[in-house]
Amino acid sequence: MKKTLIASAIAAISFSGTALAMENASELAARLDSMPSVYGNIQYVLKQTDVDGAGSSVEHADNGTTLGVKHEHKIAPGLTGFFKLELEGINADNKSKSSGINNLDEAYIGVKSDSFGQIWVGSDDGVYERAVVKIGNFHEVGSDIFTAGKTSEGDQIQYQSPSFGGLVLGAGVQINGDGESTTEQFIDNTVNPAVLATRDVKGDKAYPYQLSATYSVDALSLAVAMDSNEAAAGSNENTYGLLATYNMGDLSVSGEYQTRSDDRDIFGVIGIYTMGANQFSLSYQVQDIDATNDKNDTVVLQALHNLSDNMYVYFEGYLSNADGATYYADPDGITAGGDEQTIASVGAVYYF
């Protein structure tokens, strides 16, 4: 009888301890789920640039190291709130040239739902860029040809719809009020001799907007987008872009076209092939500038290998030609320019 009572008491204590541990573990898991997620990366690149007639240079550089934090939480059934803050400018290659994190890349808050899509406010890539600028965003070092759109990424209110049978719609507007000020340079004639100085000036009201539509069916995806460019300097004509991608298993091919009247036209194609942990790509872009009637084109070859789920290495080679002398051997553009540029780069990225 006594042995039975003792055994029952031990079992009760053990069960209570297990239940308490499970309760504490559940509470800890809930607390961890409610905390923001911290993410980031360190990116290094060794790059050699050769410009025909202007010499060459070698540079070991930070290629875009970032640190970010994001979070989302349930507001109500079917409704989620979210935010994201991403910082850069760390200059991880040389601490003597770094003052810490000094640039903002993305910052926004918003709400989302499976029924109405998502809406968010702040600084983020625009609707136009996300929909049709694929080649310019693909490479690690980055091509000299990017986008024909001119609306900046700040002061944005954006919306993205849920998928309607493969069709997703996007819209965004930038709020440029006359209460905001910008910095401009001017010749200060009150000083003898006159000097180049800066001053804050109030801007004009402008509300440039962007629209996009993407549609995916089986292996084919299509996207069309426009940017009104109402706050852009120079030509404020609309920018229009088209992107088509066809996936054939491990191989995908994309064609991209962008145009802005009285400014520029951009055409590009890219093929991407994946083979296990390896990725290979070849792209070609051509850009025609209306104002000068100059044309430049760029071919980019990439070979990338994933060492793990958190680290990869790559090689990229660039060959660019231009009608005008637009390329420089050194990053500061001090040396004489040339019309042909080659870049050979190797890099490594660790991300979490």
C-alpha positions in Angstrom: 0.0 0.0 0.0 2.8 2.4 0.9 4.7 1.6 -2.2 1.6 2.3 -4.3 1.1 5.7 -2.7 4.8 6.6 -3.1 4.8 5.6 -6.7 1.6 7.6 -7.3 3.1 10.6 -5.7 6.3 10.4 -7.8 4.2 10.0 -11.0 2.1 13.1 -10.0 5.2 15.2 -9.4 6.8 14.0 -12.7 3.6 14.8 -14.6 3.4 18.2 -13.0 7.0 19.0 -13.8 6.5 17.9 -17.4 3.3 19.9 -17.8 5.0 23.0 -16.3 8.0 22.5 -18.7 5.6 22.2 -21.6 3.7 25.3 -20.5 6.9 27.3 -20.2 8.1 26.0 -23.6 4.8 27.0 -25.2 5.0 30.4 -23.6 8.6 30.8 -24.7 7.7 29.8 -28.3 4.8 32.3 -28.3 7.2 35.0 -27.1 9.7 34.1 -29.8 7.0 34.2 -32.5 6.0 37.7 -31.4 9.5 39.1 -31.7 10.8 40.8 -34.9 13.0 38.8 -37.2 16.6 40.1 -37.7 18.2 39.4 -41.1 21.1 40.7 -43.1 24.1 39.9 -45.2 27.8 40.7 -45.8 28.9 41.1 -49.4 32.4 41.3 -50.7 33.7 41.7 -54.2 37.1 41.9 -55.9 36.6 43.7 -59.2 39.0 44.6 -62.0 37.8 47.3 -64.5 39.5 47.9 -67.8 38.5 50.8 -70.0 39.9 51.0 -73.6 42.2 54.1 -73.7 41.8 54.9 -70.0 43.7 52.2 -68.2 42.5 49.8 -65.5 41.9 49.5 -61.8 41.4 46.9 -59.2 39.1 47.3 -56.3 38.1 45.2 -53.2 34.8 46.5 -52.1 31.6 46.1 -50.1 29.0 45.1 -52.6 25.9 46.1 -50.6 26.1 44.7 -47.1 22.7 45.2 -45.3 21.1 44.7 -41.9 17.4 44.6 -41.4 14.5 43.8 -39.1 10.9 42.8 -40.0 7.8 41.7 -38.2 4.2 40.9 -38.7 1.3 40.2 -36.4 -2.4 39.2 -36.5 -4.7 42.2 -36.1 -7.9 40.4 -36.6 -8.9 37.1 -38.2 -7.7 37.3 -41.8 -5.9 40.6 -41.3 -2.2 41.0 -40.7 0.0 44.0 -39.9 3.6 44.1 -41.0 6.7 46.3 -41.1 10.2 46.2 -42.5 13.3 48.3 -41.9 16.5 47.7 -43.9 19.7 49.6 -43.5 23.0 49.7 -45.5 26.1 51.8 -46.1 28.2 49.7 -43.7 31.3 49.5 -45.9 32.3 46.1 -44.5 35.5 45.9 -46.5 37.3 48.8 -44.7 36.5 50.0 -41.2 38.6 53.1 -41.7 36.1 54.3 -44.3 33.0 53.2 -42.5 30.9 55.3 -40.0 28.6 52.4 -39.3 25.1 52.0 -40.8 24.4 55.3 -42.5 21.9 54.7 -45.4 18.3 53.7 -45.5 17.3 51.2 -48.1 13.7 50.2 -47.2 11.3 51.2 -44.5 7.5 50.7 -44.5 4.5 49.5 -42.6 1.3 48.0 -44.0 -1.6 45.5 -43.7 -2.4 42.5 -45.8 -5.2 40.0 -46.2 -5.9 37.0 -48.5 -9.2 38.7 -49.5 -8.1 42.2 -50.5 -4.3 41.9 -51.0 -1.9 44.3 -49.2 -1.3 48.0 -48.8 1.9 49.6 -47.4 3.4 53.0 -46.8 7.0 54.2 -46.8 10.2 53.7 -48.8 10.3 50.6 -51.0 11.0 49.5 -54.6 8.2 50.9 -56.8 5.5 49.0 -58.6 7.1 49.6 -62.0 10.5 48.3 -60.9 9.2 45.1 -59.2 7.1 44.2 -62.3 9.4 44.7 -65.3 13.0 45.5 -64.2 14.3 42.0 -64.0 17.7 42.1 -65.7 18.9 45.3 -63.9 18.1 43.7 -60.5 19.5 40.2 -61.2 23.2 40.7 -61.2 25.5 41.0 -58.2 27.8 43.8 -59.3 25.2 45.5 -61.5 24.9 46.5 -65.1 25.2 50.1 -66.3 21.7 49.7 -67.8 18.9 49.6 -65.3 15.5 51.3 -65.7 13.8 54.0 -67.7 11.5 54.9 -64.9 12.3 58.0 -62.9 10.0 58.1 -59.8 12.1 57.6 -56.6 11.4 55.0 -53.9 10.4 57.3 -51.0 7.1 58.7 -49.8 5.2 55.8 -51.5 1.7 54.4 -50.9 1.5 51.1 -52.7 -1.1 48.4 -53.2 -0.9 44.8 -54.5 -4.0 42.7 -55.2 -4.4 39.0 -54.4 -4.1 36.6 -57.4 -7.2 36.4 -59.6 -6.5 33.2 -61.4 -2.9 34.2 -62.0 -3.5 37.9 -62.5 -2.0 40.3 -59.9 -2.6 44.0 -60.1 -0.4 46.7 -58.5 -0.6 50.5 -58.0 1.4 53.1 -56.2 1.5 56.8 -55.7 4.3 59.1 -54.4 3.2 62.0 -52.2 5.4 65.1 -52.9 4.0 68.0 -50.9 4.9 71.6 -51.1 5.7 71.5 -47.4 8.8 69.4 -48.1 12.2 70.9 -48.9 15.1 69.8 -51.0 18.7 70.9 -51.2 20.0 72.7 -54.4 23.3 74.2 -55.4 23.6 77.9 -56.4 26.2 80.6 -57.0 26.4 82.8 -54.0 27.1 86.3 -55.3 27.0 87.9 -51.9 30.5 86.4 -51.3 33.5 88.0 -53.0 34.6 86.0 -54.9 31.4 84.2 -55.6 31.2 80.6 -54.4 29.1 77.5 -55.0 26.8 77.1 -52.0 23.7 75.1 -51.1 20.3 76.1 -49.9 17.0 74.4 -49.0 14.1 75.1 -51.3 10.4 74.0 -51.1 9.3 71.7 -53.8 6.1 71.7 -55.9 3.2 69.4 -55.3 3.4 66.3 -57.4 1.8 62.9 -57.2 3.6 60.5 -59.7 1.9 57.1 -59.9 2.7 53.7 -61.1 0.5 50.8 -62.3 1.3 47.2 -63.1 -0.3 43.9 -64.1 1.4 40.5 -64.0 -0.2 37.3 -65.3 1.2 33.7 -64.9 -0.1 30.6 -66.5 1.8 27.3 -66.6 5.4 28.1 -67.7 4.6 31.6 -69.0 4.5 34.8 -67.1 3.8 38.3 -68.5 4.1 41.8 -66.9 3.2 45.3 -68.1 3.8 48.5 -66.0 3.9 52.2 -66.3 5.4 55.1 -64.4 3.9 58.6 -64.8 7.3 60.3 -63.8 5.4 63.5 -62.8 8.1 64.7 -60.4 11.1 63.7 -62.6 13.5 66.2 -64.1 13.6 66.6 -67.8 11.1 64.6 -69.8 8.0 63.9 -67.7 6.5 61.5 -70.3 5.2 58.2 -69.1 7.5 55.2 -68.9 6.1 51.9 -70.2 7.7 48.5 -69.6 7.0 44.9 -70.7 8.5 41.6 -69.3 7.9 38.1 -70.6 9.4 35.0 -68.9 9.2 31.3 -70.0 10.3 28.6 -67.7 11.5 25.2 -69.1 12.4 23.3 -65.9 16.0 24.3 -65.0 16.1 26.9 -67.8 14.2 30.2 -67.9 14.4 32.9 -70.6 13.1 36.5 -70.2 12.7 39.4 -72.6 12.4 43.0 -71.3 11.5 46.2 -73.0 11.2 49.8 -71.5 10.5 53.1 -73.2 10.2 56.7 -72.2 9.4 59.3 -74.9 12.1 62.0 -75.3 14.4 60.1 -72.9 15.4 56.5 -73.6 14.6 53.0 -74.8 15.9 49.8 -73.2 15.8 46.3 -74.5 17.2 43.1 -72.9 17.2 39.3 -72.9 18.5 36.9 -70.2 18.8 33.2 -69.9 19.2 31.5 -66.5 20.1 27.9 -66.1 20.3 26.1 -62.7 22.1 22.8 -62.2 22.0 21.6 -58.6 23.8 24.1 -56.4 25.0 26.0 -59.5 23.5 28.8 -61.5 24.6 30.2 -64.9 23.2 33.2 -66.7 23.9 35.2 -69.9 22.2 38.5 -70.6 22.3 41.2 -73.2 21.0 44.8 -72.9 21.0 47.8 -75.2 20.0 51.4 -74.3 19.3 54.2 -76.7 19.4 57.8 -75.3 17.1 60.1 -77.3 18.7 63.5 -76.3 22.2 62.6 -77.6 21.3 59.7 -79.9 24.0 57.7 -78.1 23.6 54.0 -77.7 25.3 51.6 -75.4 25.0 47.8 -74.9 26.2 45.4 -72.2 26.8 41.6 -72.1 26.9 40.0 -68.7 28.0 36.4 -67.9 27.4 35.0 -64.4 28.4 31.7 -62.7 27.2 31.2 -59.2 27.7 28.4 -56.7 25.7 27.9 -53.5 28.1 26.6 -50.8 25.3 26.2 -48.3 21.8 27.6 -47.5 23.5 30.7 -46.2 26.5 31.4 -48.4 27.4 31.6 -52.1 30.3 32.6 -54.3 30.1 33.9 -57.9 32.0 35.2 -60.9 30.6 37.9 -63.2 32.1 39.3 -66.4 30.8 42.5 -68.1 31.5 43.8 -71.6 30.1 47.2 -72.4 30.3 49.4 -75.5 29.1 53.0 -75.9 28.9 55.7 -78.6 30.3 58.3 -76.3 33.2 58.2 -73.8 31.1 57.3 -70.8 33.3 54.7 -68.9 36.1 55.4 -66.5 38.8 53.1 -65.2 38.7 54.4 -61.6 35.5 54.6 -59.5 35.8 58.4 -59.0 35.8 59.1 -62.7 39.0 61.2 -62.6 40.9 59.4 -65.4 40.1 59.9 -69.0 37.0 58.1 -70.3 36.7 55.4 -73.0 33.9 53.9 -75.0 34.6 50.2 -74.2 34.6 48.7 -70.7 35.3 45.2 -69.4 34.7 44.1 -65.8 35.8 40.8 -64.2 34.6 40.3 -60.6 34.6 37.5 -58.0 32.6 37.8 -54.9 31.1 36.0 -51.8 27.9 36.6 -49.9 26.9 35.4 -46.4 23.3 35.9 -45.5 20.9 34.9 -42.7 
